[in-house]
Amino acid sequence: MYESFYGFQEAPFNLTPDPKFIFMTPDQREALAYLQYGIQQRKGLLVLSGEVGVGKTLIVRSLFEQLDETVETALVMNAKLTFKQLLHMALCDLGLQPGRDKVQMLLTLQQYLLQLHQTGRTALLAVDEAQNLSSATLEEFRLLSNLETRSQKLLQILLVGQPELKTLLNSHDLRQLRQRIPGMWELSPLAPQGVGDYIEHRLRVASGNGLAHIFDEEAVAEVARYSRGIPRSINVLCDRALIIGYVYDRKQIDGAIVREAIEELEKGFRPRRRKPFEASVGVEG
């Protein structure tokens, strides 16, 4: 809608977790390093947690892109399924023919993992929204992590979820599982001073030619205040502000436009169309 007006090759604030747009804060670099180390060292069980919209899925997709050919990956997005259903989806994602019987699925997985091990490879199973897993399902994953040789885990399991996941894993009933997790990494929201850098980064990637500085200092401050550093909230607000700027024929987004975007988001925004007479409407702070 507004891409050509601002000179973008694509929309800069889409909600799809595209690794191309990842903005690497020190916290995210350390999170990736934690995951890469755990996989390389065959730790077996890893945990990544964080608030809704903080960028967990994007980190996982970036991890998948950075892993070399020695690691086969599977990602299960719906953690409200039973363990049997999750296992079936994981096997399908690995390109296997799982069948319907749980025992047969486990045998299929074990044989596959042993074949990988013989060629120096391993497999990573990531489960997103893992805070929705039941205690019984998490216990099944603990048993699944028992697939190992004398010296190495055959399967690496990454549980990804909201902060409630850490609370769940620290419960008394799951103490055996918790003892097998070498550490749990929690992603933090962006610091206020990092919000502007995040916005500029996405604008540069979307433009393909270094274009940035569309949001002025006041606009960035309003975005930081409203979003509390949550990347998904930043994306939603900035996208709305760009739409309003496009309607008003404004290539510079100021604080007044961001405040109008906030008001629309909180009240439920209406569809907007660019009309000639709107170029001079509502542009005063």
Secondary structure, DSSP 8 states (H G I E B T S, - for coil): --HHHHT-SS-TT-SS--GGG----HHHHHHHHHHHHHHHTT-SEEEEEE-TTSSHHHHHHHHHHHS-TTEEEEEE--TTS-HHHHHHHHHHHTT----S-HHHHHHHHHHHHHHHHHTT-EEEEEESSGGGS-HHHHHHHHHHTT-B-SS-BSEEEEEEE-THHHHHHTSGGGHHHHHT-S-EEEE----HHHHHHHHHHHHHHHHSS-----B-HHHHHHHHHHHTT-HHHHHHHHHHHHHHHHHTT-SSB-HHHHHHHHHHHHH--------GGGGGSS---
